[in-house]
Amino acid sequence: MIELLADHPLVLLFAVAAVGVPLGRIRLVGVRVGVAAVLFAGLAFGALDPRLRLPEIVVQLGLALFVYLVGLASGRAFVRSFDARGVRSNALVLVALVAGAAATVAVARLLGVDGATAAGAFTGATTNTPALAGVVEALRGTDAAGVDLATPVVAYSLAYPGGVLGVIVAIAVLQRLWRTDYRTETAGVRDYGVGGELLERAVVRVTRAELADAPVQAWREREGWHAIFGRVRRGDDEDLVHGDTVLNVGDVVSVVGTAADLARVVPRLGEPVDAVIDLDHGKLDVRRLFVSEAAVAGRTLAELRLPQRTGAVVTRVRRGDAFLLPTADLRLELGDRVRVVARRDQMAAVEKLLGDSYQGLSEVDVPSLAVGLGAGLLLGLVPIPLPGGVTLELGFAGGPLLVALALGAIGRTGRWVWTLPYSANLTLRQFGLLLFLAGVGTNSGYAFAQTLRAGDGWGVVLAGAALTLALAATTLTVGHKLLRVPMPVMVGVVCGQHTQPAALGYAVEQAGGDLPHVGYATVFPLATVAKIVLAQLVLRLVG
């Protein structure tokens, strides 16, 4: 069997995937490691024989795909994060990571640890594979004799388990110590500008006569209502609510928004009722349509002018598993599922405008992907001078990430749509990460096993876990207690600081919703770039 795997790298790749992916689905302490388990499966295979290695191109392709697609998905969130609160969260994370890197350098010098081991342990403790790749590339470019490229990967692998568990332990201990009630910690979350919302629907009978003084849009602007009006029933007639609709006493209207927003809007309209506004299928129709038309992607609902062009009302937008309130400034993306209510004779026009092609969502725009990824790879080759005579290259990790963040924020340039459908992005991203983890795992497995057999690796395991726990606990305490960031957002910030999806899954379960994604998306891009730079500084400063 070993001969077969050694002679056929593709068979080895899929054998590692076949073992690692199912292992990642097993819950340990209530958490699934996910695709990261492929790394440990690769280490196990590689430990069997030094010939069980994957070609280096597999690692490079996987890394470039992964970081580029993460950047595309995070571009707009990254730009939106630079308000006062977003800057504050990013500054906190940056200070924490710099402190962690400084502590790593100090401990490594004190104990006489080499730079490759220290840098690998830092990337493992902060669970960042692009930063590890940057260290490996930096070592590959050195002229020093006897440089072992497996050294940082082995250190990363030893520190990684503690990097995952340390974040989870910090969240679990502090939320219990503080007796956190996540339901009361959600005020102001919308101000962070990202994340889905738990939307509800209310049916209200209008009892306020003053509502007839102005149309619905004027009332929304005057009162600051963050809600969408769907249908209105007036006597036996049913119609859609548009901006120029005037509500009269006795009308029964449907409203969509968060529970907090509905609590503000409903009393100003009248009184909630248990009645359901039955859809008049002879006149109106409701559909859930996919956004697959490239001409729509990256445009706001205000730019599309659906009510003016088709008379349709958008009441919900689903992106992945998150629901978004369809406000005028919401930009639609390929793969969004839009709930539309329209007159029956206009629904075909709405379908044509949005596309609603499942096949279209399955097709990747290869030219835009190739141009963007190629530009990122070229940027990664550009040497960047730093103080002290140090030259830094962003490499296959940082270059594609920075280009993707810019393109993801832009969304489109003329006819070119840079973003990918949500499902396609997620699939390619996971595949890229799988390639990278399988490659670095198998290529370092034998050295990893030899290190543990010699008894030299336990210090790295403990040091990495201690660093992770200290960073996570300190960031949580400062962010939540001193900066007053809501706990559901703050646990996401900590997970984003460590760029750790496994810990994020735990945080989402604890918060009872998707709000941790707000904090995660706000700091993830900066944390990734910062760790790429800091890991290489650790490598050079320790020597």
RARAGI-V998568 format. One record per pair of residues at least 12 apart in sequence whose C-alpha atoms are under 8 Angstrom apart, sorted by the first residue. I is the first residue (numbers start at 0). J is the second residue. D is the distance in Angstrom with one decimal. If there is no record, write none. Layout:
BEGIN
i	j	d
I	J	D
I	J	D
END
This chain:
BEGIN
i	j	d
1	48	7.6
1	51	7.7
4	51	6.7
5	50	5.7
5	51	5.1
5	52	7.3
8	52	7.3
8	53	5.7
8	54	7.4
11	51	7.6
11	53	7.6
12	53	7.1
12	434	7.8
12	437	6.6
12	438	7.8
15	37	6.6
15	40	5.8
15	41	5.7
15	44	7.2
15	437	6.5
16	37	6.1
16	40	7.8
16	433	7.3
16	437	7.2
18	37	7.4
18	40	6.4
19	34	7.2
19	36	5.1
19	37	4.0
19	38	7.4
19	39	7.2
19	40	5.0
19	41	7.7
20	33	7.0
20	34	5.7
20	36	6.5
20	37	6.1
22	36	6.2
23	35	6.8
23	36	4.9
23	37	7.5
29	505	7.5
30	501	6.9
30	502	7.7
30	504	7.2
30	505	6.1
31	501	6.3
31	504	8.0
32	501	5.3
33	501	6.6
34	429	7.5
34	432	7.6
34	433	6.6
35	433	7.9
35	436	7.1
37	433	6.6
37	436	6.0
37	437	5.8
37	440	7.7
38	436	4.7
38	437	5.6
38	439	7.2
38	440	4.9
38	441	8.0
39	156	7.9
39	440	6.5
40	437	7.6
40	440	7.3
41	436	7.4
41	437	5.1
41	438	7.3
41	439	7.5
41	440	4.1
41	441	4.4
41	442	8.0
41	444	6.7
42	440	4.4
42	441	5.2
42	442	7.8
42	443	6.5
42	444	3.9
42	445	7.3
42	447	7.2
43	440	7.9
43	441	7.6
43	444	6.2
44	441	6.1
44	444	6.8
45	440	6.9
45	441	4.2
45	442	6.4
45	443	6.6
45	444	4.0
45	445	5.2
46	441	7.6
46	443	7.9
46	444	4.4
46	445	3.9
46	446	7.3
46	447	7.1
46	448	5.6
47	444	7.9
47	445	6.8
48	445	6.5
49	444	7.9
49	445	5.6
51	441	6.3
51	442	7.2
52	438	7.2
52	441	5.1
52	442	4.7
53	437	7.9
53	438	5.4
53	441	6.6
53	442	6.5
54	438	7.4
55	438	7.3
57	434	6.0
57	435	6.7
57	438	6.3
58	434	6.1
58	435	4.4
58	436	7.6
58	437	7.9
58	438	5.2
58	439	6.7
59	395	7.0
59	435	7.1
60	431	7.0
60	434	7.6
60	435	7.5
61	430	7.2
61	431	3.8
61	432	5.7
61	433	7.0
61	434	4.7
61	435	4.6
62	129	7.0
62	132	7.8
62	395	6.9
62	396	6.6
62	431	6.1
62	432	6.4
62	434	7.6
62	435	5.5
63	372	7.5
63	376	7.7
63	395	5.6
63	396	6.2
63	399	6.5
63	431	7.5
64	372	7.8
64	427	7.2
64	428	6.3
64	431	5.2
64	432	7.8
65	427	7.4
65	428	4.7
65	429	7.1
65	430	7.8
65	431	4.8
65	432	5.5
66	129	7.3
66	396	6.2
66	397	7.9
66	399	6.5
66	400	5.3
66	428	7.8
67	372	6.6
67	375	7.9
67	399	5.0
67	400	5.0
67	402	7.7
67	403	5.4
68	400	8.0
68	403	7.1
68	424	6.1
68	425	7.9
68	427	7.6
68	428	5.8
69	400	7.4
69	403	7.8
69	428	7.0
70	399	7.9
70	400	5.1
70	401	7.1
70	402	7.7
70	403	4.6
70	404	4.6
70	407	6.7
70	524	7.2
71	403	4.8
71	404	5.6
71	405	7.9
71	406	6.5
71	407	4.2
71	408	7.7
71	417	7.8
71	418	6.0
71	419	7.9
72	404	8.0
72	407	6.4
72	418	7.4
72	424	7.6
73	404	6.5
73	407	6.8
73	408	7.9
73	520	6.5
73	524	7.2
74	403	7.0
74	404	4.2
74	405	6.2
74	406	7.0
74	407	4.2
74	408	4.4
74	409	8.0
75	404	7.7
75	407	6.1
75	408	4.3
75	409	7.7
76	192	7.5
76	193	6.1
76	408	7.9
76	520	6.2
76	521	6.2
77	404	7.5
77	408	7.8
77	520	7.0
77	521	5.8
77	522	7.5
77	524	6.7
78	408	6.7
79	191	7.8
79	192	6.2
79	193	7.6
79	521	8.0
80	191	6.6
80	192	7.0
80	521	5.3
80	522	7.9
82	191	7.8
84	191	6.8
85	191	6.6
85	521	6.4
85	522	7.9
88	478	7.5
88	492	7.3
88	521	7.8
88	522	7.0
89	521	7.4
89	522	5.5
89	525	7.1
89	526	7.9
91	474	7.1
91	478	7.4
92	474	7.1
92	492	7.9
92	493	7.9
92	496	5.9
92	522	7.4
92	526	7.0
93	525	7.9
93	526	6.9
93	529	7.1
95	470	6.4
95	473	8.0
95	474	6.8
96	470	7.6
96	496	7.9
96	526	8.0
96	529	7.7
96	530	7.4
97	533	7.2
99	466	7.0
99	470	6.9
100	121	7.0
100	533	6.5
100	534	7.4
100	537	6.6
101	537	7.9
103	117	6.7
103	121	6.8
103	537	7.5
104	117	7.2
104	537	6.0
104	540	7.0
104	541	5.9
107	541	6.9
108	541	6.4
112	541	8.0
113	541	6.5
113	542	6.3
114	537	6.7
114	538	4.5
114	539	6.7
114	540	7.4
114	541	4.7
114	542	4.7
115	134	7.7
115	138	7.9
115	150	6.1
115	151	5.0
115	538	5.7
115	542	7.9
116	150	5.9
116	151	5.0
116	153	8.0
116	154	5.5
117	151	7.6
117	154	7.6
117	537	7.0
117	538	6.9
117	541	7.5
118	131	7.9
118	134	7.0
118	151	6.4
118	534	5.3
118	535	6.9
118	537	5.5
118	538	5.2
119	131	6.3
119	134	7.4
119	150	7.5
119	151	3.9
119	152	6.0
119	153	7.4
119	154	4.9
119	155	4.6
119	534	7.7
120	151	7.1
120	154	4.9
120	155	4.9
120	157	7.4
120	158	5.6
120	459	6.6
120	463	6.1
121	155	7.3
121	158	7.9
121	463	7.0
121	534	6.7
122	155	6.0
122	530	7.4
122	534	6.6
123	154	7.1
123	155	4.0
123	156	6.4
123	157	7.3
123	158	4.7
123	159	4.3
123	162	6.3
123	463	7.1
124	155	7.4
124	158	5.2
124	159	5.6
124	161	6.7
124	162	4.3
124	163	7.9
124	463	4.7
124	464	6.4
124	466	6.5
124	467	5.4
125	159	7.7
125	162	5.8
125	467	6.4
125	496	7.8
125	497	4.8
125	498	7.4
126	159	5.8
126	162	5.8
126	163	7.0
126	497	5.9
126	498	6.5
126	499	6.4
127	497	7.0
127	498	6.2
127	499	7.7
127	527	7.1
127	530	7.4
129	396	5.0
129	397	7.4
129	527	7.4
129	531	6.6
130	396	7.2
130	527	7.3
130	528	8.0
130	530	5.7
130	531	4.0
130	532	7.6
130	534	6.3
131	151	7.3
131	152	7.1
131	155	7.4
131	531	7.5
131	534	7.5
132	395	7.7
132	396	6.7
133	393	7.0
133	394	6.2
133	395	7.4
133	396	6.4
133	397	7.9
133	531	6.1
133	534	7.8
133	535	7.0
134	151	7.4
134	531	7.8
134	534	6.6
134	535	5.6
134	538	7.3
135	148	6.1
135	151	7.1
135	152	7.9
136	394	7.1
137	392	7.9
137	535	7.2
149	442	7.4
149	443	5.4
149	446	6.9
150	446	7.9
152	439	7.0
152	443	6.4
153	443	6.3
153	444	7.8
153	446	7.0
153	447	5.2
154	456	7.7
154	459	6.7
156	447	7.8
157	456	6.8
157	457	7.8
157	459	6.3
157	460	5.2
157	463	8.0
158	459	6.1
158	460	4.8
158	461	7.6
158	462	7.6
158	463	4.7
158	464	6.6
159	463	7.5
160	464	7.8
161	460	6.8
161	461	7.6
161	463	6.2
161	464	4.2
161	465	8.0
161	467	7.1
162	463	6.6
162	464	5.8
162	467	5.4
162	468	7.9
162	497	8.0
163	499	7.0
163	501	7.1
163	502	6.4
164	464	7.8
164	502	7.7
165	464	5.9
165	465	7.7
165	467	5.4
165	468	4.6
165	471	7.4
166	467	6.6
166	468	6.1
166	471	5.7
166	472	7.9
166	493	7.5
166	494	7.1
166	497	7.9
166	502	6.5
167	502	5.8
167	505	7.1
167	506	7.9
168	468	7.5
169	468	6.1
169	471	6.1
169	472	5.3
170	471	7.9
170	472	7.5
170	475	7.9
170	490	6.9
170	506	7.7
173	472	7.6
179	486	7.7
181	486	6.8
181	487	6.4
181	510	5.7
181	511	7.8
184	485	5.2
184	486	6.0
184	487	6.8
185	485	6.1
185	486	7.7
185	487	6.8
186	485	7.3
187	485	7.9
188	485	7.3
188	488	7.2
188	514	7.8
188	517	7.9
191	517	6.9
191	521	8.0
192	517	7.8
193	516	8.0
193	517	5.3
193	520	7.5
193	521	7.8
194	321	7.4
194	513	7.2
194	514	6.4
194	516	5.9
194	517	4.8
195	321	4.6
195	322	5.1
195	323	5.4
195	513	6.6
195	514	7.2
196	257	6.8
196	321	6.8
196	322	5.6
196	323	5.8
196	324	7.3
196	513	7.7
196	514	7.9
197	257	5.9
197	258	7.9
197	322	6.7
198	255	6.6
198	256	5.1
198	257	4.6
198	258	7.1
198	322	7.0
198	323	7.9
198	324	7.5
199	255	5.7
199	256	5.5
199	257	5.7
199	258	6.4
200	253	6.9
200	254	5.7
200	255	4.5
200	256	6.6
201	253	5.7
201	254	5.2
201	255	6.5
201	261	7.4
201	265	7.9
201	271	6.9
202	251	6.8
202	252	5.7
202	253	4.5
202	254	6.4
202	271	5.8
202	272	5.8
202	273	7.1
202	274	7.0
202	275	7.0
202	276	7.7
203	251	5.5
203	252	5.4
203	253	6.3
203	254	7.7
203	265	6.7
203	268	7.1
203	269	6.4
203	270	5.5
203	271	4.3
203	272	5.6
204	248	7.8
204	249	6.0
204	250	5.7
204	251	4.4
204	252	6.5
204	268	7.4
204	269	5.7
204	270	5.5
204	271	6.2
204	272	6.5
205	246	7.4
205	247	6.7
205	248	5.0
205	249	5.3
205	250	5.3
205	251	6.2
205	252	7.5
205	268	5.3
205	269	4.6
205	270	6.8
206	247	8.0
206	248	5.0
206	249	6.4
206	268	6.5
206	269	4.5
206	270	7.0
207	247	7.9
207	248	6.3
207	267	7.2
207	268	6.0
207	269	5.9
208	247	6.7
208	248	5.8
210	245	7.3
210	246	6.0
210	247	6.7
210	268	7.5
211	245	5.7
211	246	5.5
211	247	5.5
211	248	8.0
212	245	7.8
213	245	6.4
214	242	6.5
214	243	4.9
214	244	5.2
214	245	4.4
214	246	7.2
215	241	7.4
215	242	5.4
215	243	6.2
215	244	5.7
215	245	6.0
215	246	7.2
216	241	7.9
216	242	4.5
216	243	6.5
216	244	8.0
217	242	7.8
224	260	7.1
224	263	7.7
224	264	6.5
225	256	6.9
225	260	6.2
226	254	6.7
226	255	5.6
226	256	4.7
226	257	7.8
226	260	6.8
226	261	7.3
226	264	7.8
226	324	7.4
227	254	5.7
227	255	5.1
227	256	6.5
227	314	6.2
227	324	7.5
227	325	7.4
227	326	7.8
228	240	6.0
228	241	7.8
228	252	7.3
228	253	6.0
228	254	4.6
228	255	6.4
228	314	7.5
229	252	7.2
229	253	5.4
229	254	6.0
229	255	7.4
229	312	6.7
229	313	7.9
229	314	6.4
229	340	7.6
230	252	5.7
230	253	5.5
230	276	7.8
231	250	6.6
231	251	5.6
231	252	4.3
231	253	6.6
231	276	7.8
232	250	5.8
232	251	5.1
232	252	6.4
232	276	7.0
233	249	7.2
233	250	5.0
233	251	6.7
234	250	7.5
237	278	7.9
237	279	7.0
238	283	7.7
239	311	7.9
239	312	7.1
239	340	7.7
239	341	7.4
240	312	7.6
241	306	7.2
241	312	7.4
251	276	7.7
252	276	7.9
253	276	7.6
255	314	6.9
256	324	6.9
280	343	7.7
281	343	7.4
282	342	5.8
282	343	5.7
283	340	7.0
283	341	5.6
283	342	4.3
283	343	4.9
284	340	5.8
284	341	5.5
284	342	5.9
284	343	5.1
284	346	7.2
285	338	7.2
285	339	5.6
285	340	4.4
285	341	6.5
286	338	5.8
286	339	5.4
286	340	6.7
287	336	6.2
287	337	5.4
287	338	4.4
287	339	6.3
288	336	5.5
288	337	5.2
288	338	6.4
288	339	7.4
288	350	6.9
288	353	7.3
288	354	7.9
288	355	5.2
289	333	7.9
289	334	6.0
289	335	5.8
289	336	4.6
289	337	6.3
289	353	6.9
289	354	6.8
289	355	4.3
289	356	6.6
289	357	7.2
290	331	7.5
290	332	6.8
290	333	5.2
290	334	5.4
290	335	5.3
290	336	6.4
290	337	7.3
290	353	5.0
290	354	5.8
290	355	5.7
290	356	7.7
291	333	5.4
291	334	6.3
291	353	6.3
291	354	4.8
291	355	5.7
291	356	5.7
291	357	7.4
291	359	5.8
291	360	5.7
292	333	7.4
292	352	7.1
292	353	5.5
292	354	4.6
292	355	7.6
292	359	7.9
293	333	7.3
293	414	7.8
293	416	6.7
294	414	7.2
295	331	7.0
295	332	7.7
295	352	7.5
295	353	6.5
296	330	7.5
296	331	5.5
296	332	4.8
296	333	5.6
296	410	7.8
296	411	7.8
296	416	7.1
297	330	5.5
297	331	5.6
297	332	5.7
297	410	5.3
297	411	6.2
297	416	7.7
298	330	5.1
298	331	6.0
298	332	8.0
299	327	6.5
299	328	5.3
299	329	5.2
299	330	4.0
299	331	6.2
300	325	7.5
300	326	7.2
300	327	5.1
300	328	6.3
300	329	6.0
300	330	6.4
300	331	7.2
301	327	4.7
301	328	6.4
305	349	7.8
309	341	7.7
309	345	5.9
309	346	7.9
309	348	6.8
309	349	6.6
310	341	6.3
310	342	7.3
310	345	7.4
311	339	6.5
311	340	5.7
311	341	4.3
311	342	7.2
311	345	7.7
311	346	7.9
311	349	7.5
312	339	5.7
312	340	5.3
312	341	6.4
313	325	6.5
313	337	6.9
313	338	5.8
313	339	4.6
313	340	6.5
314	337	7.9
314	338	5.8
314	339	6.3
314	340	7.5
315	337	6.0
315	338	5.2
315	339	7.6
316	335	6.6
316	336	5.8
316	337	4.6
316	338	6.3
317	335	5.7
317	336	5.0
317	337	6.4
318	334	7.2
318	335	5.0
318	336	6.6
318	421	7.4
319	335	7.4
319	421	6.6
319	422	7.6
321	513	7.5
332	418	7.7
332	420	7.0
332	421	8.0
333	360	7.1
333	418	7.6
333	419	6.4
333	420	4.4
333	421	6.8
334	360	6.1
334	420	4.6
334	421	5.4
334	422	6.9
335	420	7.9
335	421	7.5
360	420	6.0
360	422	7.8
360	423	7.5
361	420	7.9
361	422	7.9
361	423	6.5
362	423	7.9
363	419	6.9
363	420	7.9
363	423	7.0
364	419	7.5
367	415	6.9
367	416	7.1
367	417	5.9
368	417	7.1
371	399	7.8
371	402	7.0
371	403	7.0
371	406	7.7
371	417	7.6
372	399	5.9
372	402	7.8
372	403	7.7
373	399	7.9
374	399	7.3
374	402	7.1
375	395	7.8
375	398	4.6
375	399	3.7
375	400	7.0
375	401	7.2
375	402	5.3
375	403	7.4
376	394	7.0
376	395	5.8
376	398	5.7
376	399	5.7
377	398	7.3
378	393	7.5
378	394	7.7
378	398	5.0
378	399	7.4
378	402	8.0
379	392	6.0
379	393	4.5
379	394	4.0
379	395	5.8
379	396	7.5
379	397	6.3
379	398	4.0
379	399	7.0
380	392	6.1
380	393	6.9
380	394	5.8
380	398	7.8
381	393	7.6
391	532	7.9
391	535	7.9
393	531	7.5
393	532	7.8
396	531	7.7
397	528	6.2
397	531	6.9
400	528	8.0
404	524	7.9
406	418	7.6
471	493	6.0
474	493	6.7
475	489	6.5
475	490	7.0
475	493	6.7
487	506	7.9
487	510	5.8
487	514	5.7
487	515	5.2
488	514	6.1
488	515	4.8
488	516	7.4
488	517	5.9
488	518	4.7
488	519	7.8
489	515	7.1
489	518	6.1
490	503	7.9
490	506	6.2
490	515	6.1
490	518	7.3
491	503	6.4
491	506	6.8
491	514	7.7
491	515	4.0
491	516	5.8
491	517	6.7
491	518	4.4
491	519	4.4
492	515	7.4
492	517	7.9
492	518	4.3
492	519	4.9
492	520	8.0
492	521	7.3
492	522	6.3
492	523	8.0
493	518	7.9
493	519	7.4
494	519	6.1
495	518	7.0
495	519	4.3
495	520	6.9
495	521	7.8
495	522	5.6
495	523	4.6
495	526	7.0
496	519	7.7
496	522	6.4
496	523	6.3
496	526	5.5
497	526	7.4
498	519	7.9
498	523	6.0
498	526	7.2
498	527	7.0
503	515	7.3
503	516	7.8
503	519	7.8
END
